Amino acid sequence: MHDIRTIRDNPAAFDAALSRRGASAMSAEILALDEARRAKIRAAETAQAEQNAASKQVGAAKAKGDEAEFERLRALVAETKSAVAALQAEAKELDAQLTDLLMGIPNIPYEDTPDGKDEDDNVEIHRHGTPPAFDFTPKEHYELAGVLDGMDFETAAKLSGARFVVLSGAVARIHRALAQFMLNTHVEENGLTETWTPVLVREEMMYGTGQLPKFGEDSYKTSDGYWLVPTAEVTLTNIVNDCTIEENYLPRRYVAHTQCFRSEAGSAGRDTAGMLRQHQFEKVEMVSITHPEASREELDRMTKCAEGILEKLGLAYRTMALCTGDMGFGARRTNDIEVWLPGQNTYREISSISVCGDFQARRMNARFKPSEGGKPEFVHTLNGSGLAVGRCLIAVLENGQNEDGSVSLPEVLAPYLGGKLTLTAEGTLA
């Protein structure tokens, strides 16, 4: 959420920043609502002062035996009391309207965020590895002989409908191994704190990280008002919801492996084949809570953490700086990592790392106490995939495929697979 004082101080700069995201100017509407709210507050304070003054005079009039003045003042007190209550109620309603308006406005991009309208305007900032060369036409993951028995979309459709999968046997084990490998790497080498969190959250937690109010259709809500998390960003970031922590507690770096749930509203017809876009999937999520001065550097650190997973797996990738038109609602800058998928002959997103500044912290009221004293300040938050487990499975299967339908697996997975690094064409580990 945005700081209303910043908008008051420089409305033109606020509108210019929104225009970079393709959004209309909003400062005039915001400031008009803000001024109406403040006017009601001032009027309520004036009426309250009049009520207090009249209340003091009531007793004096009674003591003097001035019945007419006593009745006049008593009526005035009742009248101003009613006026104060009405003005306070109106101010509260205007405050709620202002909050709702601010809640629906996207974050302001950093100056170094590339300008653009859509994914075609994203900028490549790093590339690693060379896509493998095959002497046969590579297949997509769900077409591989070794995968056919272990990746069952028909049974999943019977159980739950489209865009679900049942993994079994060796394929399920490889999927699990990838998640464990990612967690261990982030904990042991990258210094993140492993965290296990719920996948059902209260509605206010979804507001805190920006999934609500605008994007409710993208997630699942239960009949009793809880939401299934679209990513562990929601739970990990909200650990500091409504908290004021000590400065020396920063940075906090969390990692969690969770189930994630997305309705994929608005993506009808996209990536319907295979595991690329599912309603239920697993992700290893990274979240950092930092000092404001450290958040931009933290984005680079988190990006390297995610890239490092792909490098250990021997997968070619490229890192893209998303343009203002393709960036998520709460981000000030986002780096997307795209892994090479031979079956599609292209790079596809496998991680998105974003720095949000104090945007989420204001929504959550998450602050820190400066060590040298002074008023509490808002923390900065960052989030990113480290990585999407299902998409990583796709990449490992497609990049390691052999002509006979078997798959050669990355050596780093050996400790998690009993030393077996081949998925045979029959669907077993060898």
DRENDO-1510 file (C-alpha; in Angstrom, 1 decimal, always signed):
<recs>
REC; n; res; u; v; w
REC; 1; MET; +0.0; +0.0; +0.0 .
REC; 2; HIS; +1.1; +3.5; -0.7 .
REC; 3; ASP; +2.1; +6.3; +1.8 .
REC; 4; ILE; -0.6; +9.0; +1.5 .
REC; 5; ARG; +2.0; +11.6; +2.6 .
REC; 6; THR; +4.2; +10.8; -0.3 .
REC; 7; ILE; +1.2; +11.3; -2.7 .
REC; 8; ARG; +0.3; +14.6; -1.0 .
REC; 9; ASP; +3.9; +15.8; -1.3 .
REC; 10; ASN; +4.4; +15.0; -4.9 .
REC; 11; PRO; +1.3; +13.9; -6.8 .
REC; 12; ALA; +2.8; +14.5; -10.2 .
REC; 13; ALA; +5.6; +12.0; -9.5 .
REC; 14; PHE; +3.1; +9.4; -8.2 .
REC; 15; ASP; +1.0; +9.7; -11.4 .
REC; 16; ALA; +4.2; +9.5; -13.5 .
REC; 17; ALA; +5.3; +6.3; -11.8 .
REC; 18; LEU; +1.8; +4.8; -12.3 .
REC; 19; SER; +1.9; +5.7; -15.9 .
REC; 20; ARG; +5.0; +3.6; -16.3 .
REC; 21; ARG; +2.9; +0.6; -15.3 .
REC; 22; GLY; +0.2; +1.5; -17.8 .
REC; 23; ALA; -2.1; +2.8; -15.0 .
REC; 24; SER; -4.2; +6.0; -15.2 .
REC; 25; ALA; -3.3; +9.0; -13.0 .
REC; 26; MET; -5.0; +8.6; -9.6 .
REC; 27; SER; -3.6; +11.3; -7.4 .
REC; 28; ALA; -6.5; +13.7; -7.9 .
REC; 29; GLU; -9.1; +11.1; -6.8 .
REC; 30; ILE; -6.9; +10.0; -3.9 .
REC; 31; LEU; -6.3; +13.5; -2.6 .
REC; 32; ALA; -9.9; +14.6; -3.0 .
REC; 33; LEU; -11.0; +11.6; -0.8 .
REC; 34; ASP; -8.1; +12.3; +1.6 .
REC; 35; GLU; -9.1; +16.0; +2.0 .
REC; 36; ALA; -12.8; +15.0; +2.5 .
REC; 37; ARG; -11.7; +12.6; +5.2 .
REC; 38; ARG; -9.5; +15.2; +6.9 .
REC; 39; ALA; -12.2; +17.8; +6.7 .
REC; 40; LYS; -14.6; +15.5; +8.6 .
REC; 41; ILE; -11.9; +14.8; +11.2 .
REC; 42; ARG; -11.3; +18.5; +11.7 .
REC; 43; ALA; -15.1; +19.2; +11.9 .
REC; 44; ALA; -15.5; +16.4; +14.5 .
REC; 45; GLU; -12.6; +17.8; +16.5 .
REC; 46; THR; -14.2; +21.3; +16.5 .
REC; 47; ALA; -17.6; +19.9; +17.5 .
REC; 48; GLN; -15.9; +17.8; +20.2 .
REC; 49; ALA; -14.3; +21.0; +21.6 .
REC; 50; GLU; -17.7; +22.8; +21.6 .
REC; 51; GLN; -19.3; +19.8; +23.4 .
REC; 52; ASN; -16.6; +19.8; +26.0 .
REC; 53; ALA; -16.9; +23.6; +26.6 .
REC; 54; ALA; -20.7; +23.4; +26.9 .
REC; 55; SER; -20.4; +20.4; +29.3 .
REC; 56; LYS; -18.3; +22.5; +31.6 .
REC; 57; GLN; -20.8; +25.4; +31.5 .
REC; 58; VAL; -23.8; +23.2; +32.3 .
REC; 59; GLY; -22.8; +22.7; +35.9 .
REC; 60; ALA; -22.1; +26.4; +36.4 .
REC; 61; ALA; -25.6; +27.3; +35.0 .
REC; 62; LYS; -27.2; +24.8; +37.3 .
REC; 63; ALA; -25.3; +26.2; +40.3 .
REC; 64; LYS; -26.5; +29.7; +39.6 .
REC; 65; GLY; -30.1; +28.5; +39.3 .
REC; 66; ASP; -30.3; +29.8; +35.7 .
REC; 67; GLU; -32.7; +27.2; +34.5 .
REC; 68; ALA; -33.1; +28.6; +31.0 .
REC; 69; GLU; -29.3; +28.6; +30.4 .
REC; 70; PHE; -29.0; +25.2; +31.9 .
REC; 71; GLU; -31.6; +23.8; +29.5 .
REC; 72; ARG; -30.0; +25.6; +26.5 .
REC; 73; LEU; -26.5; +24.2; +27.3 .
REC; 74; ARG; -27.8; +20.7; +28.0 .
REC; 75; ALA; -29.5; +20.7; +24.6 .
REC; 76; LEU; -26.3; +22.1; +23.0 .
REC; 77; VAL; -24.3; +19.2; +24.6 .
REC; 78; ALA; -26.8; +16.6; +23.2 .
REC; 79; GLU; -26.8; +18.3; +19.8 .
REC; 80; THR; -23.0; +18.5; +19.5 .
REC; 81; LYS; -22.6; +14.9; +20.9 .
REC; 82; SER; -24.8; +13.7; +18.1 .
REC; 83; ALA; -22.9; +15.8; +15.5 .
REC; 84; VAL; -19.6; +14.5; +16.7 .
REC; 85; ALA; -20.8; +10.9; +16.4 .
REC; 86; ALA; -22.1; +11.5; +12.9 .
REC; 87; LEU; -18.9; +13.3; +11.8 .
REC; 88; GLN; -16.7; +10.5; +13.2 .
REC; 89; ALA; -18.8; +7.9; +11.4 .
REC; 90; GLU; -18.4; +9.8; +8.1 .
REC; 91; ALA; -14.7; +10.2; +8.6 .
REC; 92; LYS; -14.4; +6.5; +9.3 .
REC; 93; GLU; -16.3; +5.6; +6.2 .
REC; 94; LEU; -14.1; +8.0; +4.1 .
REC; 95; ASP; -11.0; +6.4; +5.7 .
REC; 96; ALA; -12.3; +3.0; +4.6 .
REC; 97; GLN; -12.9; +4.2; +1.1 .
REC; 98; LEU; -9.4; +5.7; +0.9 .
REC; 99; THR; -7.8; +2.5; +2.2 .
REC; 100; ASP; -9.8; +0.4; -0.3 .
REC; 101; LEU; -8.6; +2.7; -3.1 .
REC; 102; LEU; -5.0; +2.6; -2.0 .
REC; 103; MET; -5.2; -1.2; -1.6 .
REC; 104; GLY; -6.1; -1.6; -5.3 .
REC; 105; ILE; -3.2; +0.5; -6.7 .
REC; 106; PRO; +0.0; -1.4; -7.9 .
REC; 107; ASN; +3.4; -0.7; -6.5 .
REC; 108; ILE; +5.7; +1.9; -7.9 .
REC; 109; PRO; +8.6; +0.6; -10.0 .
REC; 110; TYR; +12.2; +1.3; -9.3 .
REC; 111; GLU; +14.0; +3.6; -11.6 .
REC; 112; ASP; +16.1; +0.7; -13.0 .
REC; 113; THR; +13.0; -1.4; -13.8 .
REC; 114; PRO; +12.7; -1.5; -17.6 .
REC; 115; ASP; +9.8; +0.3; -19.2 .
REC; 116; GLY; +7.5; -1.7; -21.4 .
REC; 117; LYS; +4.0; -3.1; -22.1 .
REC; 118; ASP; +4.3; -6.9; -21.9 .
REC; 119; GLU; +6.7; -9.8; -21.9 .
REC; 120; ASP; +8.2; -8.8; -25.3 .
REC; 121; ASP; +9.7; -5.8; -23.5 .
REC; 122; ASN; +11.5; -7.8; -20.8 .
REC; 123; VAL; +15.3; -7.4; -20.8 .
REC; 124; GLU; +17.8; -10.3; -20.6 .
REC; 125; ILE; +20.4; -9.6; -17.9 .
REC; 126; HIS; +22.1; -12.9; -17.6 .
REC; 127; ARG; +22.5; -16.2; -19.4 .
REC; 128; HIS; +24.1; -19.5; -18.2 .
REC; 129; GLY; +24.8; -22.7; -20.0 .
REC; 130; THR; +24.1; -24.0; -23.4 .
REC; 131; PRO; +20.9; -25.9; -24.3 .
REC; 132; PRO; +21.7; -29.5; -25.0 .
REC; 133; ALA; +22.0; -30.7; -28.6 .
REC; 134; PHE; +20.1; -33.9; -29.5 .
REC; 135; ASP; +20.6; -36.1; -32.5 .
REC; 136; PHE; +16.9; -36.9; -32.3 .
REC; 137; THR; +13.8; -34.7; -32.0 .
REC; 138; PRO; +13.3; -34.1; -28.2 .
REC; 139; LYS; +10.0; -34.8; -26.7 .
REC; 140; GLU; +8.0; -33.0; -24.0 .
REC; 141; HIS; +8.1; -34.4; -20.5 .
REC; 142; TYR; +4.7; -36.2; -20.6 .
REC; 143; GLU; +5.6; -37.9; -23.9 .
REC; 144; LEU; +8.7; -39.7; -22.6 .
REC; 145; ALA; +8.5; -43.5; -22.3 .
REC; 146; GLY; +10.0; -43.5; -18.8 .
REC; 147; VAL; +7.4; -41.0; -17.6 .
REC; 148; LEU; +4.2; -42.4; -19.1 .
REC; 149; ASP; +3.3; -44.7; -16.2 .
REC; 150; GLY; +4.4; -42.3; -13.5 .
REC; 151; MET; +2.6; -39.1; -14.6 .
REC; 152; ASP; -1.2; -39.9; -14.7 .
REC; 153; PHE; -3.4; -37.0; -15.9 .
REC; 154; GLU; -6.5; -39.2; -16.6 .
REC; 155; THR; -6.7; -40.5; -13.1 .
REC; 156; ALA; -6.2; -37.0; -11.7 .
REC; 157; ALA; -9.0; -35.7; -14.0 .
REC; 158; LYS; -11.3; -38.4; -12.6 .
REC; 159; LEU; -10.3; -37.4; -9.0 .
REC; 160; SER; -10.2; -33.6; -9.4 .
REC; 161; GLY; -10.8; -32.4; -12.9 .
REC; 162; ALA; -8.4; -30.7; -15.4 .
REC; 163; ARG; -5.0; -29.4; -14.5 .
REC; 164; PHE; -4.1; -31.9; -11.9 .
REC; 165; VAL; -1.7; -34.9; -11.9 .
REC; 166; VAL; -1.0; -38.1; -10.0 .
REC; 167; LEU; +2.7; -38.8; -9.8 .
REC; 168; SER; +3.8; -42.3; -8.8 .
REC; 169; GLY; +6.8; -44.6; -8.6 .
REC; 170; ALA; +10.2; -43.2; -9.8 .
REC; 171; VAL; +8.7; -40.0; -11.2 .
REC; 172; ALA; +7.2; -39.1; -7.8 .
REC; 173; ARG; +10.5; -40.0; -6.1 .
REC; 174; ILE; +12.4; -37.7; -8.4 .
REC; 175; HIS; +9.9; -34.9; -7.8 .
REC; 176; ARG; +10.4; -35.3; -4.0 .
REC; 177; ALA; +14.2; -35.5; -4.4 .
REC; 178; LEU; +14.2; -32.2; -6.2 .
REC; 179; ALA; +12.4; -30.5; -3.4 .
REC; 180; GLN; +14.7; -32.0; -0.8 .
REC; 181; PHE; +17.8; -31.0; -2.8 .
REC; 182; MET; +16.5; -27.4; -3.0 .
REC; 183; LEU; +15.7; -27.1; +0.7 .
REC; 184; ASN; +19.0; -28.5; +1.7 .
REC; 185; THR; +20.9; -26.2; -0.6 .
REC; 186; HIS; +19.1; -23.1; +0.6 .
REC; 187; VAL; +19.6; -24.0; +4.3 .
REC; 188; GLU; +23.1; -25.4; +4.2 .
REC; 189; GLU; +24.7; -23.1; +1.6 .
REC; 190; ASN; +22.5; -20.0; +1.3 .
REC; 191; GLY; +21.8; -19.5; +5.0 .
REC; 192; LEU; +18.0; -19.5; +4.8 .
REC; 193; THR; +15.9; -20.7; +7.8 .
REC; 194; GLU; +13.7; -23.7; +6.9 .
REC; 195; THR; +10.1; -23.1; +7.8 .
REC; 196; TRP; +7.0; -25.2; +7.7 .
REC; 197; THR; +3.8; -23.2; +7.5 .
REC; 198; PRO; +0.0; -23.7; +7.0 .
REC; 199; VAL; -1.5; -23.7; +3.5 .
REC; 200; LEU; -4.8; -22.3; +4.9 .
REC; 201; VAL; -4.7; -18.7; +5.9 .
REC; 202; ARG; -7.1; -16.0; +7.2 .
REC; 203; GLU; -8.3; -13.4; +4.7 .
REC; 204; GLU; -6.3; -10.6; +6.2 .
REC; 205; MET; -3.1; -12.5; +5.4 .
REC; 206; MET; -4.0; -12.5; +1.7 .
REC; 207; TYR; -4.6; -8.7; +2.0 .
REC; 208; GLY; -1.2; -8.3; +3.6 .
REC; 209; THR; +0.8; -9.7; +0.7 .
REC; 210; GLY; -1.5; -8.2; -2.0 .
REC; 211; GLN; -3.4; -11.2; -3.3 .
REC; 212; LEU; -6.5; -9.4; -2.2 .
REC; 213; PRO; -8.6; -7.5; -2.9 .
REC; 214; LYS; -7.9; -7.4; -6.7 .
REC; 215; PHE; -6.9; -11.0; -7.3 .
REC; 216; GLY; -9.3; -13.1; -5.4 .
REC; 217; GLU; -10.4; -15.0; -8.5 .
REC; 218; ASP; -6.9; -16.4; -8.9 .
REC; 219; SER; -7.0; -18.3; -5.6 .
REC; 220; TYR; -9.3; -20.7; -3.8 .
REC; 221; LYS; -11.5; -19.7; -0.8 .
REC; 222; THR; -13.0; -22.3; +1.5 .
REC; 223; SER; -16.7; -22.2; +2.6 .
REC; 224; ASP; -15.6; -21.1; +6.1 .
REC; 225; GLY; -13.6; -18.1; +4.9 .
REC; 226; TYR; -10.1; -19.4; +4.8 .
REC; 227; TRP; -7.9; -19.2; +1.7 .
REC; 228; LEU; -5.6; -21.8; +0.2 .
REC; 229; VAL; -2.2; -20.2; -0.3 .
REC; 230; PRO; -1.2; -19.5; -3.9 .
REC; 231; THR; +2.4; -19.5; -2.6 .
REC; 232; ALA; +4.2; -19.7; +0.7 .
REC; 233; GLU; +5.0; -16.0; +0.2 .
REC; 234; VAL; +1.7; -15.4; +1.9 .
REC; 235; THR; +2.6; -17.2; +5.1 .
REC; 236; LEU; +6.3; -16.5; +5.3 .
REC; 237; THR; +5.9; -12.7; +4.7 .
REC; 238; ASN; +3.0; -12.5; +7.2 .
REC; 239; ILE; +5.2; -13.9; +10.0 .
REC; 240; VAL; +6.0; -10.2; +10.7 .
REC; 241; ASN; +2.3; -9.1; +10.2 .
REC; 242; ASP; +1.5; -6.4; +12.8 .
REC; 243; CYS; +4.9; -6.8; +14.5 .
REC; 244; THR; +7.5; -4.2; +15.5 .
REC; 245; ILE; +10.9; -6.0; +15.6 .
REC; 246; GLU; +14.4; -5.0; +16.6 .
REC; 247; GLU; +16.7; -3.8; +13.9 .
REC; 248; ASN; +19.3; -6.3; +14.8 .
REC; 249; TYR; +16.7; -9.0; +14.0 .
REC; 250; LEU; +17.1; -8.2; +10.3 .
REC; 251; PRO; +17.5; -9.6; +7.8 .
REC; 252; ARG; +15.2; -12.6; +8.3 .
REC; 253; ARG; +15.6; -15.2; +5.5 .
REC; 254; TYR; +13.0; -18.0; +5.2 .
REC; 255; VAL; +12.5; -20.9; +2.9 .
REC; 256; ALA; +9.5; -23.3; +2.9 .
REC; 257; HIS; +8.4; -26.2; +0.7 .
REC; 258; THR; +4.6; -26.2; +0.4 .
REC; 259; GLN; +1.7; -27.2; -1.7 .
REC; 260; CYS; +0.4; -24.2; -3.6 .
REC; 261; PHE; -3.1; -23.7; -5.1 .
REC; 262; ARG; -4.1; -21.4; -8.0 .
REC; 263; SER; -7.3; -21.3; -10.0 .
REC; 264; GLU; -5.4; -20.0; -13.0 .
REC; 265; ALA; -8.3; -17.6; -13.8 .
REC; 266; GLY; -7.7; -16.0; -17.2 .
REC; 267; SER; -5.3; -18.6; -18.4 .
REC; 268; ALA; -7.8; -20.8; -20.3 .
REC; 269; GLY; -6.2; -22.6; -23.2 .
REC; 270; ARG; -2.6; -21.9; -22.0 .
REC; 271; ASP; -0.2; -24.7; -21.3 .
REC; 272; THR; -3.0; -27.3; -20.8 .
REC; 273; ALA; -0.8; -30.2; -21.8 .
REC; 274; GLY; +1.5; -31.7; -19.1 .
REC; 275; MET; +2.5; -30.3; -15.8 .
REC; 276; LEU; +3.5; -26.8; -16.7 .
REC; 277; ARG; +0.4; -25.0; -15.4 .
REC; 278; GLN; -1.5; -26.8; -12.6 .
REC; 279; HIS; -4.1; -25.9; -10.1 .
REC; 280; GLN; -2.1; -27.7; -7.3 .
REC; 281; PHE; +1.7; -27.7; -7.3 .
REC; 282; GLU; +4.7; -27.6; -5.1 .
REC; 283; LYS; +7.1; -24.8; -4.7 .
REC; 284; VAL; +10.2; -24.1; -2.6 .
REC; 285; GLU; +9.7; -20.4; -1.7 .
REC; 286; MET; +12.2; -17.9; -0.4 .
REC; 287; VAL; +11.2; -14.8; +1.6 .
REC; 288; SER; +13.4; -12.1; +3.0 .
REC; 289; ILE; +12.5; -9.4; +5.5 .
REC; 290; THR; +15.2; -6.7; +5.4 .
REC; 291; HIS; +16.2; -3.2; +6.4 .
REC; 292; PRO; +15.1; -0.6; +3.7 .
REC; 293; GLU; +18.7; +0.1; +2.8 .
REC; 294; ALA; +19.5; -3.6; +2.1 .
REC; 295; SER; +16.5; -4.7; +0.0 .
REC; 296; ARG; +17.9; -3.9; -3.4 .
REC; 297; GLU; +21.1; -5.8; -2.7 .
REC; 298; GLU; +19.0; -8.7; -1.3 .
REC; 299; LEU; +17.2; -9.0; -4.6 .
REC; 300; ASP; +20.5; -9.8; -6.3 .
REC; 301; ARG; +21.4; -12.3; -3.5 .
REC; 302; MET; +18.1; -14.1; -3.8 .
REC; 303; THR; +18.4; -14.2; -7.6 .
REC; 304; LYS; +21.8; -15.9; -7.3 .
REC; 305; CYS; +20.3; -18.4; -4.8 .
REC; 306; ALA; +17.7; -19.5; -7.3 .
REC; 307; GLU; +20.2; -19.5; -10.2 .
REC; 308; GLY; +22.5; -21.6; -8.2 .
REC; 309; ILE; +19.9; -24.4; -8.0 .
REC; 310; LEU; +19.7; -24.6; -11.8 .
REC; 311; GLU; +23.5; -24.5; -12.2 .
REC; 312; LYS; +23.9; -27.4; -9.8 .
REC; 313; LEU; +21.3; -29.4; -11.8 .
REC; 314; GLY; +23.3; -28.6; -15.0 .
REC; 315; LEU; +20.3; -26.8; -16.6 .
REC; 316; ALA; +20.7; -23.9; -19.1 .
REC; 317; TYR; +18.7; -20.7; -18.1 .
REC; 318; ARG; +18.4; -17.0; -18.7 .
REC; 319; THR; +17.5; -14.3; -16.2 .
REC; 320; MET; +15.2; -11.5; -17.3 .
REC; 321; ALA; +14.4; -8.2; -15.8 .
REC; 322; LEU; +10.6; -7.8; -16.1 .
REC; 323; CYS; +9.4; -4.6; -17.7 .
REC; 324; THR; +6.9; -2.4; -15.9 .
REC; 325; GLY; +4.0; -3.8; -17.9 .
REC; 326; ASP; +4.7; -7.4; -17.1 .
REC; 327; MET; +5.6; -7.1; -13.4 .
REC; 328; GLY; +3.5; -8.3; -10.6 .
REC; 329; PHE; +1.1; -6.1; -8.6 .
REC; 330; GLY; +3.3; -5.8; -5.5 .
REC; 331; ALA; +6.7; -5.6; -7.0 .
REC; 332; ARG; +9.1; -2.7; -7.6 .
REC; 333; ARG; +11.5; -4.8; -9.6 .
REC; 334; THR; +11.3; -8.5; -10.6 .
REC; 335; ASN; +13.9; -10.9; -12.0 .
REC; 336; ASP; +12.4; -13.9; -13.8 .
REC; 337; ILE; +14.6; -17.0; -14.3 .
REC; 338; GLU; +13.6; -19.0; -17.4 .
REC; 339; VAL; +14.9; -22.6; -17.8 .
REC; 340; TRP; +15.5; -24.2; -21.2 .
REC; 341; LEU; +12.8; -26.8; -22.1 .
REC; 342; PRO; +13.9; -28.9; -25.2 .
REC; 343; GLY; +10.4; -30.3; -25.7 .
REC; 344; GLN; +9.1; -26.7; -26.3 .
REC; 345; ASN; +12.4; -25.5; -27.8 .
REC; 346; THR; +12.2; -22.4; -25.7 .
REC; 347; TYR; +12.9; -20.9; -22.2 .
REC; 348; ARG; +10.1; -21.0; -19.7 .
REC; 349; GLU; +9.7; -19.3; -16.3 .
REC; 350; ILE; +10.8; -21.4; -13.3 .
REC; 351; SER; +11.4; -18.6; -10.8 .
REC; 352; SER; +10.2; -15.1; -10.2 .
REC; 353; ILE; +12.1; -13.0; -7.6 .
REC; 354; SER; +10.6; -9.7; -6.5 .
REC; 355; VAL; +11.5; -6.8; -4.2 .
REC; 356; CYS; +8.4; -5.1; -2.9 .
REC; 357; GLY; +10.0; -2.3; -0.8 .
REC; 358; ASP; +7.6; -1.2; +2.0 .
REC; 359; PHE; +4.5; -1.9; -0.1 .
REC; 360; GLN; +3.5; -5.2; +1.7 .
REC; 361; ALA; +4.9; -3.9; +5.1 .
REC; 362; ARG; +2.4; -1.0; +5.0 .
REC; 363; ARG; -0.4; -3.4; +4.3 .
REC; 364; MET; +0.8; -5.7; +7.2 .
REC; 365; ASN; +1.9; -2.9; +9.5 .
REC; 366; ALA; +5.3; -4.6; +9.8 .
REC; 367; ARG; +8.0; -2.3; +11.3 .
REC; 368; PHE; +11.4; -2.4; +13.0 .
REC; 369; LYS; +12.9; -0.3; +15.8 .
REC; 370; PRO; +16.1; +1.5; +14.7 .
REC; 371; SER; +19.0; +0.5; +17.0 .
REC; 372; GLU; +20.0; +4.1; +17.5 .
REC; 373; GLY; +16.4; +5.1; +18.5 .
REC; 374; GLY; +13.8; +7.1; +16.7 .
REC; 375; LYS; +10.4; +6.2; +15.3 .
REC; 376; PRO; +9.8; +2.6; +14.1 .
REC; 377; GLU; +10.2; +2.2; +10.3 .
REC; 378; PHE; +8.6; -0.1; +7.8 .
REC; 379; VAL; +10.6; -3.2; +6.9 .
REC; 380; HIS; +11.1; -4.2; +3.2 .
REC; 381; THR; +10.0; -7.5; +1.9 .
REC; 382; LEU; +11.2; -9.8; -1.0 .
REC; 383; ASN; +10.0; -13.1; -2.3 .
REC; 384; GLY; +11.0; -15.6; -4.9 .
REC; 385; SER; +10.8; -19.2; -6.0 .
REC; 386; GLY; +13.7; -21.3; -5.3 .
REC; 387; LEU; +12.3; -23.2; -7.3 .
REC; 388; ALA; +8.9; -24.3; -8.6 .
REC; 389; VAL; +9.3; -28.1; -8.1 .
REC; 390; GLY; +7.0; -29.3; -10.8 .
REC; 391; ARG; +8.6; -27.1; -13.5 .
REC; 392; CYS; +12.0; -28.2; -12.3 .
REC; 393; LEU; +10.9; -31.8; -12.7 .
REC; 394; ILE; +9.9; -31.0; -16.3 .
REC; 395; ALA; +13.3; -29.4; -17.0 .
REC; 396; VAL; +15.3; -32.3; -15.6 .
REC; 397; LEU; +13.2; -34.9; -17.5 .
REC; 398; GLU; +13.4; -33.0; -20.8 .
REC; 399; ASN; +17.0; -32.0; -20.7 .
REC; 400; GLY; +18.2; -35.4; -19.6 .
REC; 401; GLN; +16.1; -37.4; -22.1 .
REC; 402; ASN; +17.6; -40.1; -24.3 .
REC; 403; GLU; +16.3; -41.4; -27.6 .
REC; 404; ASP; +15.0; -44.6; -26.1 .
REC; 405; GLY; +12.7; -42.6; -23.7 .
REC; 406; SER; +15.0; -43.0; -20.6 .
REC; 407; VAL; +16.3; -40.0; -18.7 .
REC; 408; SER; +19.8; -39.3; -17.4 .
REC; 409; LEU; +19.4; -37.5; -14.0 .
REC; 410; PRO; +21.7; -34.8; -12.5 .
REC; 411; GLU; +24.5; -36.1; -10.3 .
REC; 412; VAL; +23.5; -33.8; -7.4 .
REC; 413; LEU; +20.3; -35.9; -6.9 .
REC; 414; ALA; +22.3; -39.1; -6.2 .
REC; 415; PRO; +22.1; -38.8; -2.4 .
REC; 416; TYR; +18.3; -38.5; -2.7 .
REC; 417; LEU; +17.8; -41.4; -5.1 .
REC; 418; GLY; +19.9; -44.1; -3.5 .
REC; 419; GLY; +22.7; -43.3; -6.0 .
REC; 420; LYS; +20.5; -44.2; -9.0 .
REC; 421; LEU; +20.7; -41.7; -11.7 .
REC; 422; THR; +18.8; -43.2; -14.6 .
REC; 423; LEU; +15.0; -43.2; -15.1 .
REC; 424; THR; +14.7; -46.2; -17.4 .
REC; 425; ALA; +12.4; -46.3; -20.4 .
REC; 426; GLU; +10.3; -48.8; -18.3 .
REC; 427; GLY; +9.8; -46.1; -15.6 .
REC; 428; THR; +12.1; -47.5; -12.9 .
REC; 429; LEU; +15.3; -46.0; -11.3 .
REC; 430; ALA; +18.6; -47.7; -12.1 .
</recs>
